[in-house]
Amino acid sequence: MTFPSSPFSPFDDARILHHDDDVIVVDKPAGVSLQSPEAEGGDLVARLREHLRDVRGLDDPYLAVHEYIDRDVSGAIALSRRPLANPALAAAAKNRSNRCVWSALIEGDPPKPRGTARVSLARGKNGSILPSSARNGSFSQTIQWTLLRSNAARHLLAVTTDGGSARHVRAALSALRMPVAGDAALRGPVAPRLMLHASRIELKHPDGSTLCVEAALPASLDWWLSCPGPDTMPPFDRLRAMLLESAASRYPLARRGVEAFRLFHGEGEGIPGFDLDRIQDYLVVWLGEQFDDEARRRALDAADSLGFKGVYLKVRPRHASRIVDSRRPDIAPAAAVRGADGPAELIVDEGGCRFVMRPGDGLSTGLFLDQRENRRWIAERCQGRSILNLFAYTCSFTVAAARAGAVSSVSVDASARVLELGRRNLEVNGISLDRHVLVNDDVSTWLPAARRSGRRFDVVVLDPPSFSTTHRSRFVVAEDLPGIAEHCMGVLSESGGVILACTNNRSLRMARLRGAMQEAAARAGRTIERAHELPAAPDFPVMPGAEPHMKALAVHVAPVRRA
């Protein structure tokens, strides 16, 4: 199987703004670190070096960074192409003789068309720069701005500071009570990302000339500036550009060999209600039913333009609790709506685990992609241990645990249909059903019975739906979580263990999830040693300052103390 190369190439050639023997200037995407050993080859230098070698045919290309640009900031940055260029670029960076013009988006009352101000800043922890009203330990900074464009209460500024860096710009605008949108650290207004972009740099080239390079405003910033309503879809060209921006940030996943992930997460990337999943050579478009036919057509056309074999459609009901026939052709057509149909089943690889996915099977594809990193976390902790997987769905946590060496597991779900797919998942991974048992039952009745009978497990995965009904019970996560969590504490091994508690219910905040687990432990007579949040998967970006839609809390429970 081959992957579509264009959306997930290490670096888009169009982002190379200038290239000669001494200097290369590139338009860095947001969300990409300059250099990071944790980026698994996804940092800017590694990606650019791979691109120069594989696309432009340069053997072992040399690259050196002399100036810093924040991970969440996009825009133009210059790197040395050979060691002889280093002294000139390094000296310019140290002396701040290079000039950068920043595009900054703000929200609120319109500022003056042009302005200059002197502000007081201070250095904080970890290299941060903050507004400062105190003279002690602070330094002054000059900031200049020009209002380029306004749309209702949103404004685009061209900004320069004598400090030069993105951190100076952010702090200076915050000191003037015009914080950059999406700058949660400095209380900027809510936005899908940090709305700051290096739009122009002027630098002294090693040959003595002045080099001026511009980087166009990203489509995601331009769309936010247009003040879109909650049910609007960008024009085709802008939407396609936004999808390519998001695809660029997913390159590390494609490089790692992950075959199914979210290519565009509308909640965190500027179009709530529109998501796009990649499953091998196929795409699945998820749309809220609030979008009209024209918006739907645009979304499907933009997805189709990315070059995959086929595009499937799923239309989510406006309210998650509303029951719909998930196989209605207007809700979830069984066939691809753009391109060619794929096989009824696709078997995708995820870190050595294999999962069956069915892109044309109603409103379910068979795998929750937002749990990928949580499956990896569980797998790292379950060797030689027993696992209880509640609301198991298609048993992906069970597969991850068993493949990593879990000695036994029990997976419980009220739906025989999804458990049958869970059985297929175990089979394609060569996992024996003798020690990994599937139970078709209502968790609300099975779990208390297991507790009464003295069943014990080392690890419990609790991932309940927001709302469900069976012929015996009704479950609402916001109301019933403490009770079900208490029973989880009751079946946890007396020598201690771990509960992974997850919810994608938007109204249930992390503080409430923590509180429910604390309440459950107290009621069950267990002690929580520590509890920590697991980070959101990188393909499900979170709006700055917001909580992820998938909240995951790892709860480590102490052994039972005997009197």
N, C-alpha and C positions, 0 to 999 in steps of 0.2 A: 504494500500500500504506500502511496506517495502522498505527502502533505502539500496542499496548495502553498507555493513558496512565497508569493507576494505579500500577503497580510502578515506573515510571521518571519520574514527575513530579518537577519540581525540588525540591519540598518537600511533605511530607505535612501537610495542614491540621491533623491531630490532634496534630502536634508543636508547634503554637502554644499555649502554656500560659497566656499572658496577653497582652492587646493593648489599649492605650488610646492617646490622642493623644501621650503622652510616652514610653512604654516598651513594648517588646515583649519577652516572655520566651519562649524556644523551648527545646525538648529537642533538643540537637545530636546527630546520629548520630556514632558512632565512625568514624574514617577520613576525616572531612571537616575540612579546614582552615578556620579562621575567615576569613582573607583570604589569597589567594595568587595572584600573577600567573601561576604555572605551572599552576594548576588548570583552565584552559580553561573557565571558567564553572562549575566544580564546587565552588567554595568556598562556605561557609555564607552569606556576605553576598550573593553573586551569585545563589545559588539562592533565598534568601528574598526578595530584591528581585523576582526574576522571578515568584515565586509571588504576592506581594502585588499585583503589577501585573496578572497574567493571570487570577488566580482571584478575588481580592478587589477588583479594579477600581480600585486606587490608582495614580494617575498619578505616575511618577517617584518612587517611595517613598524617603524619606530613612532611612538606617540608619547608626549610628556605634557602633563597638566601644570599650569602655572597660576591659574585663577580658579576660585571656587564658585560654584553655583549650586544652590540648594536642590535637593532631590526633587522637590515638588514644584520647582520653577522650571519653565521652559525657556528656550531662546538661544541666541547666538553665543558661542564660546569658542575661543581659539586655543589650539594645541600646537606644540612644536612637532615638526615632522622629522627633524634630525638634531643630534646633539649640538651642532654648531649654532643652531638657532636659539638654544636654551638661554644663554646669558642675556641676550637682548630682551626676550620675552619675560624672563624672570625679573630683570631690572625694571621693566615697565610695570609689571604687576606690583612689585615692592614699592615703587615710587608713585603708584596710582596715576601714571601718566596716560593710561588708556581711558577712554571715555565710553560709557555705556548709557544708552537711552532705554528706559524701561517703560513698557506699557502696563499700566495698573488700572484695574477696574475697581470702582468704589460704588457705594450706594448711599443715598440720602439727598440732602439739599445740594444743589449744584454749586461747585466751588467757583471762585473767580476764573475768568478765561485764562489769565496768566498770573503767576505769583512766585514770589521768592520769600523764603522764611529761614530764620536761624533757629534751630531747635536744640534742646539738651537731651543727650542720650547717655546710656550707661551700658557697660558690658555685664551680661548675666552669666549664668552657668552654661557650660558646654558650648561656649563661643557665641551664645545668643546676644543680640543687641536689643535694648529695651528703651522706651521713653523714660526720661528721668527728670524729676522736678528738683532734685537735690544737687547742689554744686559739688559736694564731696564725691570724688570718684567718677564724675560724669565728664563728658566732653561735648563740645558743640559741633553742629553739623549744618551745612547750608543745603537746602533743598529747593529745586526749581520745578515748576510744573506748567504744562499747557493743557487746557481742556480741548481734546480732539473731537469728542462726540458725546452726545447725551441722548438717552432714550428713557423718557419718564424719569424715574428716580435713580437710574443707573448711568454711570459716567466713565468714559475712557480718558485717562490722563497719560501724557508723555512726561516722564519724570527723570531728573538727574539729581545726583547728590555728589558732594565732594568725597564721600566715603566710597562710593562707587558700587558696592555690593548690594545684592538683593536684601540682605539683612538690614543694611542701612536704610534702604528705601522703605521697607516694611515698618521699621521703628519710627522713621521720620514722619511718614504719613499718619501713623497711629498717634504720634505726639500732636499732630494738627487736627486730631479727631476726624480723620479721613482714612480709617484702616482699610487695608486691601481686603476685598471680598474673599471669603474662604480662609482668612488668616485667623484660625481659632485661637492660636496662642496669644494674639493681640486683640482679641474680641472683635474681629471683623465680621461683617454680615455673612449669613449662611450662603454658601455657593458650592457647586460640585467639586471644585478644586481650588488651590491657591491661585487667584486670578492675577498673576504677575508673570511677565514675559520680557526677556531681553530682546528688544526689537531692533536695536542697532548698536554695533560696536565700532569704535574708531581706535586703531592701535598703530603703534610705531612698528613697521615691518623691520626685520633684521637688515634689510638692504637700505634702510634709511627713509623709505617712502612711508606715506600714511595710507593705511588700508581701512576702508569703510565698507562694512557689510551689514545688510538688513535681513531680518527674519520676519516673515509675514505673521500676522496675528493668527493664532490657532483657531480652528473652526469652533471648538468648544467655548472659547472666550467670546467669540463673535456671537454665538447663539445665546449665551447668557445675557450679553449686553442688549439683545433685541427684546428682552422682557417677555419671553414666551409664556403663554398661559399653560395651565396644567394638562390640557388635553390637546396640545399642538405638536406637530411633527415638523422638523426642519425641512426646507427644500432639499431636493434630491442631492445636489452637489455638496451642500453643507453637511447633510447627514452622512453621505459616503465618506467625506473627509473625517468626520467624527468617529466613524467606525474604524477607519484606518489608524487614527490616533490611538484608539483603545487597543486595536490589534497589536500595535507596536509594543505596548506595555506587557502583552501576553507572550512575547517571544521566549522568555525563560521557561515557561510551561511547555511550549512546543519543543524547545531544545531539549528539555528533560524527557520528552517522549510521552507526555500526558496527552491522551487522544480525545478527551472530552473535558471541556471547560467553558466558562462563560466568556464570550468574546466581547460583549458589551453589557454593562450592568446599569440600566437606566437610572435607578434610584441614586447611584453614586456618581453618574457621569453625565447628568444634565437632562435626561428625558425620562422622568418617572412614568412607569407603566409600560416601557418598551425594553425588552431584554433580548439578547441574542446568544444562543448556545452553539458551540461547535462540537459535533460528534463525528470524529474522523473526517470524511470528505463531505459531510452534510451539515447544514445549519438548521436550527429550530428558532423561529421567531415567536416570541411571547408578547402578546399585546393585551392591554386592558380593553375591556369592551367599550370604554368611553371614547376611543378613537373612531373617527368616522371612516367611510370607505376610502376617501382620498388619502388620508393619513396612513391607512393600512396598505394601500397600493405603494405609497412612497417607501414605507419601511421594507416591504418585500422586494421592491426593485433595488433598493440600496444594498440589501443583503445579497441579492442575486448577483450584483455587480462585483462582488469580492472574488468570484471565480470558483466557488464550490460546485459540486456535482448537482445538488438539489437543495431546496429550501422548503421546510415544513412550517406549518402555522398552528399556533395554539392561542386561543382567545380566553383570557382569564375573566371570570365573573367579577363584577365591581366589588361585591362583598364576598369574602372567603367562605362565610357560613351558608351562602345560598347554594342549594343543591341543584346542579345541572346535569344533563345527560352528556357525559364527557366524550361520547362518540358521535355526537351530532356533527354533520359535515360542516356546519357553519361555525362550530366551536373548535373542532379539531379534525380537519380533513385527514383521512387515512393516507392519501397520496400527497406527494410533494406538490406545492402550489407554484413553484418555479423550478425549472430544470427537470432532472430525471429522478424517478423513485429510487430509493435505496432498498437493500434487503429488509425483510420484515424484522430481522434481528441483526444488530451490529454488536460484535464483541470487542470492547475497548480495553486498552491496557492503562492501568494506573499504578505506577510504582511496582510492577510485577504482579499485581492483582488483575484479574480479568472480570469484566462485568458485562452482562447482557443488557443492551439498550434497544428500545423499540420506538423510533422517532415518530411513527405513524399510529401509535397506540393510545388514542384519547389524550387526556390532559396529563398523562404520566409517561415519562420516557424510561423509567426504571431505575434511575440513579440520581440522588440529590448531589449536585455538583458542589454546592456550598459546604458540604461536609468533607470534602477531600482531605484538607489539612487535618481535620479532627480524626479522620480514619488513620492517617499516618501517625498522629499522636498516640492513639490507642494501640496501634501495632507496635510502637516502640516500648510499650509498657506491659505487654500481656504474655510474654514468653513464659511457659510453664504455669500459667494461671488459668482460672476458670472465668468464663464471661457470661453475663446475662444481658441480652440485647432486647430491650422492651420497645414496643411499637416498631418492630424490626423492619417493616416495609419489605424490601427485597434483600435484606440481610447483608448489606455492604459492610457494616461494621464487623459482622461475624466473619466474613471472608477475610478482611484485613487482619483480624485477630488470629484466625486459624492459620493463615499463611505465615504469620510471624511467630507461630509456635504455641498458641494457646492450647492447653491440654483438652479442654472441653468447652462447650457453649450450649446455651439454650436461647432460642430466638422466638419471641412471642409476638403474634399479630393477629388481629381479629379477621383479617381478610385472607381467605384461602387463595384468592387469585394472586395477590402479591407474594404470598409465601411460596406459591408454585414457581414464580420467577426467582425467588430466593433459593429454592432447591436447584434451579438451573445454574445459578451463580456458584453454588457449592460444587456442582458437578463439573462445570468448565474449569474450575480451579483444582480439581482432583481431591476435594475434601470429603472425607468419609462422613456419612450421616450417622454412623454408630456413636461417635463421641460429640457430634455437633447436631443437636436435636432441634427440629422445628415444631413449634406448638401453635396450632390454629385455635386461639382462644382470646377472650376479652381480657386485656391486661388488668382491668379494674377488678375482676374476680379471680383471675389466676394468681396474681401476685400476693394478695392477702392469704390465699390458701397455701402457697409455697412458703410463706413466712410461718404460718401455723405448723406446717409439717417439718420445719427446721432446715429447709434448703439454704445453702450458703454458697456465695460466689465471691471471687476476689475483685472483680471489676464489673460494674453495672453501667450500661449505656441507657440513659433515659432521654429519649428524643420524641416527646409526645406531639401530636398534631394540635393545632389551635382549637379545633372543634371536631368532635366525632360522635356518632351514635351507633349503637348496635341494638339488637333486639332485647338486650338485657340492661343496657346502661347508656348514659349520656355523659360525655366528658368535655369540659371546658377548661382549658389549661390555666386561665387566669384564676379560676375558682378552685380547681381540683389538684393543682400542682403540689401543695404542701402534704396532702394526704397520700398521694402516690409516692412522693419522695420519702415519706416516713416509712412506708413498706420497703422501699429500696434500702434504706438504712437497716431495716430489720433483717434483710436477707444477705447483707454484706458479711463477709467472713469475720469471725470474732477476733482474728489476728490483725484486722485492719484491711483497708482496701481503698478503692477509688470509685467515685461515681462521676461520670461525665454527663452533666445535665445541659441540655440544649433546648432552645426554642427559637423559632423564626416569627413569633407573634410580635407584631410591631408595638402593640400597646403594653406588652410586658417588658418592663425595663430591666436592665441588669441588676439594679438595686433590689428589685422585687424578686428576681431569681435567687440572688444571694440570701435575701430574707427568708424565702420559702425553704431553702436548704438548711439554714440555721434553725428555723422552726421545726423542720422535720427531724433534725438531729436531736433537738431537745425532747421532742415527743417520743423518740425511739430510745432515748437514753444513751446516745452515742456522742462522741466528741470530735469535732472537726479540727484537725491539726492546722490545715491551711486550705485556702480556696483561691484560685487565680483564674483570670479570664484567658481564654485562648484567642489569639488574634484572628481577624477575618481572613479568609482566603484572598490572595492577591488579585484574583480575577473578579472579586466582589468588593470593589473599592467603596470606602465609607466616606460620606460627605464630611469635610473637616468639622470637628466638634460634635458630630453625631454618633450615635451608637450603631453598630452593624445590625442588619436585619436578622442575621443568624448570630444569636448570642450563645456562647458556649462557656460553661464554668466547670473547671476541674476541681472536684472536692475530694481531698485526701482525709480519710476518716481513721482515727486512732484505734488501736486494739481495745477490746473490752477489758476494763479493769475489774478484777475479782476482789471481793471484800476480804 
